[in-house]
Amino acid sequence: MTGISSASGGGGPRASGRARVCLAGSGGGHVRQLVDLEPAVEGHDHFFVTEDSGFTRDLASRARVRFVSHVALGQGRLGSPLRMIVSAARNFFQSAGVILAERPNVVITTGAGSVYFTVLWARLFGARIILIESFARFESPSRFARLAAPLAHRKVLQSPGLAGVWPDAPVFDPMRVLDTPPPPKKSLLFATVGATLPFDRLIQAVARLKAEGAIAEEVILQTGVGGLRPPGLETHETLPFKRMQAILRDADIVVCHGGTGSLITALREGCRVVAMPRRFEDGDHYDDHQGEITRAFAERGLIAVAQSDDDLAGAIAAVRARPPVMATSEPTELIAYLRGVLAEGR
């Protein structure tokens, strides 16, 4: 899916005193972070550049969204270098078209690969680039951040553990544990693999435990496009975000991959969360950064982690035996910072 979905029209001249802001982030947790930061661009013309997913299609119903093709360097690592090259070429020209049509003078980006060319073209056409290292990085910078840093006018970190990487960059840790009591739940386990890639290893593990009687709860599976769909269970390749939120409000237990978007969305709804991080060695993902994410969340007492299929039953039992924790990302300080940066350009 490419082109524009619009709730408020396309490009055109900027109103006096208003910036035209491009919010650029790949599908999943990257673009969800940008939605949380959207209050920072109130009063400015703004649009999103991202990939097509259930979440971003919902976003396009209320905001201007430009879709570009998925591309990641890791596609080559997983044995699909030709697909990576073709996707990158398509994305290169799509991104050029977006920037030529929209002419943003500011780009705020959380990465990753699918928006690199958007950032590059915008910089070539004179836009200010604000690079926010993804909340998904706690121990080392992402490949996107390393590649995009030379293009950035401002860099921002969201983990104190990365402060030494960019010494001049401000650090805003958005994670907050909530005192709100968890809402009442149904006997429901929801397994979700996120917006970008299937994760058959997780789906198989949940289906096996259900068949063996280790999961007594009703089970709903979101499998990803082309993912495994076990018979006898309710399965969906993708779900509209509002439908997913409704399921999460009911679900007592969530089993998900290690993406920040899935983790935070479940924790906001008071679910007991078990994460199974995708692993490069198993062909689940382009790298092992989800292991870094899940370690950080587990160290804060927010989730249980199943490193392998065999660990899953024990992790589910562990979260059943303890009270649920509600948490969210609260980027108030970062929003104030971005408002100040945008005001400087007026």
Backbone hydrogen bonds in HBPLUS format (Angstrom, degrees):
<---DONOR---> <-ACCEPTOR-->    atom                        ^
c    i                          cat <-CA-CA->   ^        H-A-AA   ^      H-
h    n   atom  resd res      DA  || num        DHA   H-A  angle D-A-AA Bond
n    s   type  num  typ     dist DA aas  dist angle  dist       angle   num
A0067-PHE N   A0003-GLY O   2.96 MM  64  5.64 158.6  2.01 160.2 166.4     1
A0005-SER N   A0065-VAL O   2.83 MM  60  5.22 160.9  1.86 155.4 162.1     2
A0065-VAL N   A0005-SER O   2.79 MM  60  5.22 166.3  1.80 161.0 165.4     3
A0018-ARG N   A0015-ALA O   3.08 MM   3  5.56 156.9  2.14 139.4 137.9     4
A0045-ASP N   A0019-ALA O   3.04 MM  26  6.18 131.0  2.29 165.2 172.4     5
A0105-ASN N   A0020-ARG O   2.99 MM  85  5.64 147.2  2.10 141.1 150.0     6
A0106-VAL N   A0020-ARG O   3.29 MM  86  6.39 143.2  2.43 160.6 155.2     7
A0021-VAL N   A0045-ASP O   2.76 MM  24  6.13 166.6  1.77 153.6 154.9     8
A0047-PHE N   A0021-VAL O   3.02 MM  26  6.56 145.0  2.14 159.7 170.2     9
A0022-CYS N   A0106-VAL O   2.87 MM  84  6.26 161.8  1.90 153.6 158.9    10
A0108-ILE N   A0022-CYS O   2.84 MM  86  6.20 161.2  1.87 164.6 170.8    11
A0023-LEU N   A0047-PHE O   2.83 MM  24  6.11 167.5  1.85 160.4 164.6    12
A0049-VAL N   A0023-LEU O   2.93 MM  26  6.19 153.2  2.00 142.4 143.7    13
A0024-ALA N   A0108-ILE O   2.94 MM  84  6.24 154.2  2.01 147.5 155.7    14
A0110-THR N   A0024-ALA O   3.28 MM  86  6.75 145.6  2.41 152.7 161.9    15
A0025-GLY N   A0049-VAL O   3.06 MM  24  6.44 159.2  2.10 174.3 177.7    16
A0026-SER N   A0111-GLY O   2.93 MM  85  6.25 148.1  2.04 114.7 123.2    17
A0031-VAL N   A0026-SER O   3.12 MM   5  5.78 129.6  2.39 176.0 169.0    18
A0032-ARG N   A0028-GLY O   3.11 MM   4  6.31 152.0  2.19 149.6 158.0    19
A0033-GLN N   A0029-GLY O   3.01 MM   4  6.16 149.1  2.11 145.7 151.5    20
A0035-VAL N   A0031-VAL O   2.99 MM   4  6.36 147.9  2.10 147.0 155.5    21
A0036-ASP N   A0032-ARG O   3.13 MM   4  6.44 154.2  2.20 145.5 151.5    22
A0037-LEU N   A0033-GLN O   3.09 MM   4  6.40 132.5  2.32 136.5 149.7    23
A0037-LEU N   A0034-LEU O   3.03 MM   3  4.86 126.8  2.32  90.7 105.4    24
A0038-GLU N   A0035-VAL O   3.16 MM   3  5.06 160.4  2.20 101.9 107.8    25
A0040-ALA N   A0037-LEU O   2.91 MM   3  5.77 157.1  1.97 128.6 134.9    26
A0041-VAL N   A0038-GLU O   2.97 MM   3  5.63 158.0  2.02 122.6 128.3    27
A0042-GLU N   A0039-PRO O   3.35 MM   3  5.31 170.3  2.36 105.3 107.0    28
A0044-HIS N   A0041-VAL O   2.98 MM   3  5.43 151.9  2.06 139.2 139.0    29
A0048-PHE N   A0064-ARG O   2.92 MM  16  6.29 163.6  1.95 148.8 153.3    30
A0066-ARG N   A0048-PHE O   2.72 MM  18  5.99 164.6  1.74 155.0 160.0    31
A0050-THR N   A0066-ARG O   3.03 MM  16  6.47 156.8  2.08 162.7 169.9    32
A0068-VAL N   A0050-THR O   2.90 MM  18  6.05 151.7  1.98 152.1 160.4    33
A0057-ARG N   A0053-SER O   2.89 MM   4  6.05 147.7  1.99 150.6 159.1    34
A0058-ASP N   A0054-GLY O   3.19 MM   4  6.42 154.3  2.26 143.1 149.2    35
A0059-LEU N   A0055-PHE O   2.97 MM   4  6.30 152.3  2.05 142.4 151.1    36
A0060-ALA N   A0056-THR O   2.89 MM   4  6.07 146.5  2.00 138.9 147.1    37
A0061-SER N   A0058-ASP O   3.06 MM   3  5.35 151.7  2.14 105.5 114.3    38
A0062-ARG N   A0059-LEU O   3.08 MM   3  5.81 164.8  2.10 119.2 123.9    39
A0063-ALA N   A0059-LEU O   3.03 MM   4  6.05 134.8  2.24 149.0 162.0    40
A0075-GLN N   A0072-ALA O   3.01 MM   3  5.65 163.4  2.04 116.9 121.9    41
A0076-GLY N   A0073-LEU O   3.13 MM   3  5.96 144.1  2.26 121.3 127.1    42
A0077-ARG N   A0074-GLY O   2.98 MM   3  4.84 115.1  2.41  92.0 108.4    43
A0078-LEU N   A0074-GLY O   3.01 MM   4  6.30 139.6  2.17 149.0 159.4    44
A0080-SER N   A0075-GLN O   2.90 MM   5  5.33 153.3  1.97 153.1 151.4    45
A0079-GLY N   A0076-GLY O   3.12 MM   3  5.25 156.4  2.18 109.3 110.5    46
A0084-MET N   A0080-SER O   3.04 MM   4  6.32 155.6  2.10 151.1 158.4    47
A0085-ILE N   A0081-PRO O   2.94 MM   4  6.20 158.0  1.99 149.1 154.2    48
A0086-VAL N   A0082-LEU O   2.93 MM   4  6.18 167.1  1.94 157.2 160.2    49
A0087-SER N   A0083-ARG O   2.88 MM   4  5.98 165.8  1.90 150.3 154.9    50
A0088-ALA N   A0084-MET O   2.80 MM   4  5.90 156.0  1.86 147.3 154.7    51
A0089-ALA N   A0085-ILE O   2.95 MM   4  6.14 157.2  2.00 147.2 153.0    52
A0090-ARG N   A0086-VAL O   3.02 MM   4  6.25 162.8  2.05 150.1 154.8    53
A0091-ASN N   A0087-SER O   2.83 MM   4  5.99 163.4  1.86 150.2 155.4    54
A0092-PHE N   A0088-ALA O   2.81 MM   4  5.93 152.5  1.88 146.2 153.9    55
A0093-PHE N   A0089-ALA O   3.33 MM   4  6.62 161.8  2.36 150.1 151.5    56
A0094-GLN N   A0090-ARG O   2.96 MM   4  6.18 160.3  2.00 152.0 158.5    57
A0095-SER N   A0091-ASN O   2.79 MM   4  5.85 166.0  1.81 154.0 157.5    58
A0096-ALA N   A0092-PHE O   3.12 MM   4  6.33 153.3  2.19 138.5 145.9    59
A0097-GLY N   A0093-PHE O   3.00 MM   4  6.22 158.0  2.05 146.6 152.0    60
A0098-VAL N   A0094-GLN O   2.98 MM   4  6.31 153.2  2.05 149.6 157.0    61
A0099-ILE N   A0095-SER O   3.03 MM   4  6.27 169.9  2.04 155.9 157.4    62
A0100-LEU N   A0096-ALA O   2.94 MM   4  6.07 162.8  1.97 152.7 157.9    63
A0101-ALA N   A0097-GLY O   3.00 MM   4  6.04 151.8  2.08 142.3 149.7    64
A0102-GLU N   A0098-VAL O   2.87 MM   4  5.96 160.3  1.91 153.7 159.4    65
A0103-ARG N   A0099-ILE O   2.79 MM   4  5.18 154.7  1.85 136.8 145.0    66
A0128-ARG N   A0105-ASN O   2.95 MM  23  6.08 168.4  1.96 130.1 128.3    67
A0107-VAL N   A0128-ARG O   2.78 MM  21  6.17 154.7  1.85 168.8 173.5    68
A0130-ILE N   A0107-VAL O   2.77 MM  23  6.04 166.5  1.79 172.4 175.8    69
A0109-THR N   A0130-ILE O   2.99 MM  21  6.35 165.9  2.01 168.3 171.1    70
A0132-ILE N   A0109-THR O   2.85 MM  23  5.97 176.7  1.85 173.6 172.6    71
A0115-VAL N   A0112-ALA O   2.95 MM   3  5.94 165.7  1.97 138.0 142.0    72
A0116-TYR N   A0113-GLY O   3.22 MM   3  5.33 170.5  2.23 110.7 113.5    73
A0119-VAL N   A0115-VAL O   3.09 MM   4  6.37 159.7  2.13 151.6 155.2    74
A0120-LEU N   A0116-TYR O   2.93 MM   4  6.24 159.6  1.97 150.8 157.1    75
A0121-TRP N   A0117-PHE O   2.87 MM   4  5.96 173.7  1.87 150.9 152.5    76
A0122-ALA N   A0118-THR O   3.00 MM   4  6.08 160.4  2.04 145.9 152.1    77
A0123-ARG N   A0119-VAL O   2.98 MM   4  6.15 159.2  2.02 149.5 154.7    78
A0124-LEU N   A0120-LEU O   3.04 MM   4  6.31 158.6  2.09 150.0 155.9    79
A0125-PHE N   A0121-TRP O   3.04 MM   4  6.31 137.8  2.22 143.9 155.0    80
A0125-PHE N   A0122-ALA O   3.14 MM   3  5.11 128.6  2.41  93.9 107.5    81
A0127-ALA N   A0122-ALA O   2.92 MM   5  5.31 166.7  1.94 147.2 142.8    82
A0126-GLY N   A0123-ARG O   3.02 MM   3  5.11 160.3  2.06 110.7 111.7    83
A0153-HIS N   A0129-ILE O   2.87 MM  24  5.32 153.4  1.94 136.3 144.8    84
A0154-ARG N   A0129-ILE O   3.16 MM  25  6.56 157.2  2.21 158.5 161.1    85
A0131-LEU N   A0154-ARG O   2.88 MM  23  6.17 165.4  1.90 161.0 156.6    86
A0156-VAL N   A0131-LEU O   2.83 MM  25  6.17 146.3  1.94 161.3 164.2    87
A0133-GLU N   A0156-VAL O   2.88 MM  23  6.15 162.7  1.90 168.5 163.6    88
A0137-ARG N   A0134-SER O   3.13 MM   3  5.80 162.6  2.16 120.7 121.7    89
A0146-ARG N   A0142-SER O   3.07 MM   4  6.39 157.7  2.12 148.9 154.7    90
A0147-LEU N   A0143-ARG O   2.98 MM   4  6.24 152.8  2.06 149.0 156.3    91
A0148-ALA N   A0144-PHE O   2.76 MM   4  5.89 158.8  1.81 158.5 164.9    92
A0149-ALA N   A0145-ALA O   2.88 MM   4  5.59 138.3  2.06 142.5 149.7    93
A0151-LEU N   A0148-ALA O   2.89 MM   3  5.39 146.6  2.00 117.3 127.8    94
A0152-ALA N   A0149-ALA O   3.08 MM   3  5.19 152.8  2.16 108.1 116.3    95
A0157-LEU N   A0170-PRO O   2.99 MM  13  6.21 173.4  2.00 167.1 167.8    96
A0172-PHE N   A0157-LEU O   2.91 MM  15  6.31 161.5  1.94 147.3 149.9    97
A0162-LEU N   A0159-SER O   3.04 MM   3  5.73 169.9  2.05 122.6 125.9    98
A0163-ALA N   A0160-PRO O   3.16 MM   3  5.30 168.8  2.18 112.5 114.7    99
A0165-VAL N   A0162-LEU O   2.85 MM   3  5.43 156.5  1.91 120.9 128.6   100
A0169-ALA N   A0166-TRP O   2.95 MM   3  5.42 164.3  1.97 122.2 127.5   101
A0330-GLU N   A0174-PRO O   2.61 MM 156  4.80 169.7  1.62 138.9 141.3   102
A0176-ARG N   A0328-THR O   2.87 MM 152  5.47 158.7  1.91 171.5 172.6   103
A0328-THR N   A0176-ARG O   2.89 MM 152  5.47 157.0  1.95 156.4 164.1   104
A0178-LEU N   A0326-MET O   2.81 MM 148  5.37 167.3  1.82 139.7 143.3   105
A0186-LYS N   A0250-ASP O   2.87 MM  64  5.37 174.4  1.87 152.3 154.2   106
A0188-LEU N   A0186-LYS O   2.88 MM   2  5.43 126.6  2.17 108.4  92.3   107
A0218-GLU N   A0187-SER O   3.11 MM  31  6.31 160.6  2.15 143.5 138.4   108
A0252-ASP N   A0188-LEU O   3.04 MM  64  5.67 137.6  2.23 139.1 149.9   109
A0253-ILE N   A0188-LEU O   3.29 MM  65  6.59 173.1  2.30 156.1 158.0   110
A0189-LEU N   A0218-GLU O   2.73 MM  29  6.04 166.1  1.75 169.0 173.1   111
A0220-ILE N   A0189-LEU O   3.05 MM  31  6.52 152.8  2.13 156.3 162.9   112
A0190-PHE N   A0253-ILE O   2.97 MM  63  6.43 158.8  2.02 158.0 160.5   113
A0255-VAL N   A0190-PHE O   2.95 MM  65  6.30 155.2  2.01 141.5 149.3   114
A0191-ALA N   A0220-ILE O   2.93 MM  29  6.33 165.9  1.95 165.2 169.6   115
A0222-GLN N   A0191-ALA O   2.80 MM  31  6.16 157.5  1.85 161.2 168.8   116
A0192-THR N   A0255-VAL O   2.96 MM  63  6.51 148.2  2.06 153.0 163.3   117
A0193-VAL N   A0222-GLN O   3.28 MM  29  6.33 136.3  2.48 142.1 153.8   118
A0202-LEU N   A0199-PHE O   3.14 MM   3  5.76 127.4  2.43 114.6 125.2   119
A0203-ILE N   A0199-PHE O   3.30 MM   4  6.64 165.4  2.32 150.5 154.5   120
A0204-GLN N   A0200-ASP O   2.79 MM   4  5.89 167.2  1.81 157.5 160.6   121
A0205-ALA N   A0201-ARG O   3.15 MM   4  6.23 155.6  2.22 139.0 145.4   122
A0206-VAL N   A0202-LEU O   3.06 MM   4  6.36 161.9  2.09 156.7 160.4   123
A0207-ALA N   A0203-ILE O   2.97 MM   4  6.14 167.7  1.99 153.3 157.2   124
A0208-ARG N   A0204-GLN O   2.90 MM   4  6.03 155.6  1.96 148.5 155.0   125
A0209-LEU N   A0205-ALA O   3.09 MM   4  6.31 164.2  2.12 147.5 151.2   126
A0210-LYS N   A0206-VAL O   2.97 MM   4  6.21 154.2  2.04 150.9 158.3   127
A0211-ALA N   A0207-ALA O   2.97 MM   4  6.18 158.9  2.02 146.4 152.1   128
A0212-GLU N   A0208-ARG O   2.92 MM   4  6.15 145.2  2.04 147.4 157.5   129
A0214-ALA N   A0209-LEU O   2.89 MM   5  5.07 132.8  2.11 158.0 158.6   130
A0213-GLY N   A0210-LYS O   3.16 MM   3  5.19 153.4  2.24 100.9 109.0   131
A0221-LEU N   A0234-GLU O   2.91 MM  13  6.23 163.0  1.94 157.7 163.4   132
A0236-HIS N   A0221-LEU O   2.84 MM  15  6.24 138.7  2.01 151.4 164.8   133
A0223-THR N   A0236-HIS O   2.82 MM  13  6.12 146.7  1.93 142.4 153.2   134
A0224-GLY N   A0237-GLU O   2.89 MM  13  4.49 138.5  2.06 129.8 130.9   135
A0227-GLY N   A0224-GLY O   3.01 MM   3  5.18 162.4  2.05 127.2 127.1   136
A0243-ARG N   A0240-PRO O   3.00 MM   3  5.29 119.1  2.39 104.1 119.1   137
A0244-MET N   A0240-PRO O   2.95 MM   4  6.30 156.7  2.00 155.4 163.0   138
A0245-GLN N   A0241-PHE O   2.86 MM   4  6.14 158.7  1.91 152.1 157.6   139
A0246-ALA N   A0242-LYS O   3.06 MM   4  6.30 151.0  2.14 141.2 148.6   140
A0247-ILE N   A0243-ARG O   3.04 MM   4  6.37 153.5  2.11 148.0 154.7   141
A0248-LEU N   A0244-MET O   2.93 MM   4  6.20 161.6  1.96 153.5 158.7   142
A0249-ARG N   A0245-GLN O   2.94 MM   4  6.19 145.2  2.07 145.3 154.3   143
A0250-ASP N   A0247-ILE O   3.01 MM   3  5.29 132.9  2.24 102.5 115.2   144
A0251-ALA N   A0247-ILE O   2.86 MM   4  6.02 144.2  1.99 148.6 160.3   145
A0272-ARG N   A0252-ASP O   2.85 MM  20  6.02 173.9  1.85 152.1 154.0   146
A0254-VAL N   A0272-ARG O   2.84 MM  18  6.14 158.9  1.88 159.9 161.9   147
A0274-VAL N   A0254-VAL O   2.83 MM  20  6.17 163.5  1.86 167.2 171.6   148
A0256-CYS N   A0274-VAL O   2.96 MM  18  6.47 157.2  2.02 159.7 167.1   149
A0276-MET N   A0256-CYS O   2.83 MM  20  6.17 158.3  1.88 158.3 165.7   150
A0263-LEU N   A0259-GLY O   3.07 MM   4  6.27 167.2  2.09 157.8 161.9   151
A0264-ILE N   A0260-THR O   2.88 MM   4  5.90 175.5  1.89 156.1 157.7   152
A0265-THR N   A0261-GLY O   3.04 MM   4  6.01 160.2  2.08 144.8 151.1   153
A0266-ALA N   A0262-SER O   3.13 MM   4  6.21 157.9  2.18 143.8 149.1   154
A0267-LEU N   A0263-LEU O   2.96 MM   4  6.19 160.4  2.00 150.7 156.7   155
A0268-ARG N   A0264-ILE O   2.89 MM   4  6.00 150.4  1.98 150.0 157.0   156
A0269-GLU N   A0266-ALA O   3.12 MM   3  5.33 135.7  2.32 100.4 112.2   157
A0271-CYS N   A0266-ALA O   3.28 MM   5  5.61 168.5  2.29 150.3 148.2   158
A0270-GLY N   A0267-LEU O   3.15 MM   3  5.14 166.1  2.17 106.0 109.2   159
A0327-ALA N   A0267-LEU O   3.34 MM  60  5.24 153.3  2.41 100.8 108.6   160
A0304-ALA N   A0273-VAL O   3.06 MM  31  6.47 160.4  2.10 153.5 159.4   161
A0275-ALA N   A0304-ALA O   2.90 MM  29  6.35 162.2  1.93 159.9 162.4   162
A0306-ALA N   A0275-ALA O   2.87 MM  31  6.13 165.0  1.89 155.6 159.2   163
A0282-ASP N   A0279-ARG O   3.24 MM   3  5.48 141.1  2.40 101.3 111.5   164
A0284-ASP N   A0279-ARG O   2.99 MM   5  5.27 153.4  2.07 160.5 152.0   165
A0283-GLY N   A0280-PHE O   2.90 MM   3  5.01 162.2  1.93 110.5 115.7   166
A0291-GLY N   A0288-ASP O   3.09 MM   3  5.71 146.2  2.21 115.3 123.7   167
A0292-GLU N   A0289-HIS O   3.06 MM   3  5.13 122.9  2.40  97.2 111.1   168
A0293-ILE N   A0289-HIS O   3.11 MM   4  6.52 154.2  2.18 147.8 154.7   169
A0294-THR N   A0290-GLN O   2.95 MM   4  6.11 175.0  1.95 151.6 152.7   170
A0295-ARG N   A0291-GLY O   3.07 MM   4  6.13 152.5  2.15 140.8 148.1   171
A0296-ALA N   A0292-GLU O   3.20 MM   4  6.40 161.4  2.23 145.1 149.6   172
A0297-PHE N   A0293-ILE O   3.04 MM   4  6.40 158.7  2.09 154.9 160.9   173
A0298-ALA N   A0294-THR O   2.88 MM   4  5.94 160.5  1.92 146.9 152.8   174
A0299-GLU N   A0295-ARG O   2.88 MM   4  6.02 155.8  1.94 151.0 157.3   175
A0300-ARG N   A0297-PHE O   3.19 MM   3  5.26 135.5  2.39  96.4 108.4   176
A0302-LEU N   A0297-PHE O   3.15 MM   5  5.58 164.3  2.17 155.5 151.2   177
A0301-GLY N   A0298-ALA O   2.88 MM   3  5.00 158.7  1.93 108.1 114.0   178
A0311-ASP N   A0308-SER O   3.07 MM   3  5.32 142.9  2.21 103.9 114.5   179
A0312-LEU N   A0309-ASP O   3.20 MM   3  5.53 157.0  2.25 109.1 115.9   180
A0315-ALA N   A0311-ASP O   3.06 MM   4  6.27 155.4  2.12 154.8 162.5   181
A0316-ILE N   A0312-LEU O   2.94 MM   4  6.17 159.8  1.98 158.1 162.9   182
A0317-ALA N   A0313-ALA O   3.02 MM   4  6.24 160.9  2.06 147.1 152.6   183
A0318-ALA N   A0314-GLY O   2.93 MM   4  6.11 145.8  2.05 140.6 150.3   184
A0319-VAL N   A0315-ALA O   3.12 MM   4  6.44 157.5  2.17 149.9 153.5   185
A0320-ARG N   A0316-ILE O   3.04 MM   4  6.25 152.2  2.12 148.8 156.9   186
A0321-ALA N   A0317-ALA O   3.23 MM   4  6.35 139.8  2.40 139.2 148.2   187
A0322-ARG N   A0319-VAL O   3.37 MM   3  5.41 166.0  2.40 103.7 107.8   188
A0335-ILE N   A0331-PRO O   2.84 MM   4  6.06 157.5  1.89 160.7 167.8   189
A0336-ALA N   A0332-THR O   3.05 MM   4  6.34 159.4  2.09 149.5 154.3   190
A0337-TYR N   A0333-GLU O   3.02 MM   4  6.28 155.1  2.09 144.5 151.4   191
A0338-LEU N   A0334-LEU O   2.93 MM   4  6.19 162.4  1.96 153.2 157.1   192
A0339-ARG N   A0335-ILE O   2.93 MM   4  6.19 157.4  1.98 151.8 158.2   193
A0340-GLY N   A0336-ALA O   3.10 MM   4  6.35 154.0  2.17 144.8 151.3   194
A0341-VAL N   A0337-TYR O   3.01 MM   4  6.38 153.7  2.08 149.4 156.8   195
A0342-LEU N   A0338-LEU O   2.89 MM   4  6.14 164.8  1.91 156.2 159.5   196
A0343-ALA N   A0339-ARG O   2.94 MM   4  6.12 149.9  2.03 143.7 152.4   197
A0344-GLU N   A0340-GLY O   3.18 MM   4  6.42 139.5  2.35 140.7 150.3   198
A0344-GLU N   A0341-VAL O   3.20 MM   3  5.26 129.6  2.47  95.6 108.4   199
A0345-GLY N   A0342-LEU O   3.14 MM   3  5.51 142.4  2.29 105.1 114.8   200
A0346-ARG N   A0343-ALA O   3.22 MM   3  5.44 168.4  2.23 110.4 113.9   201
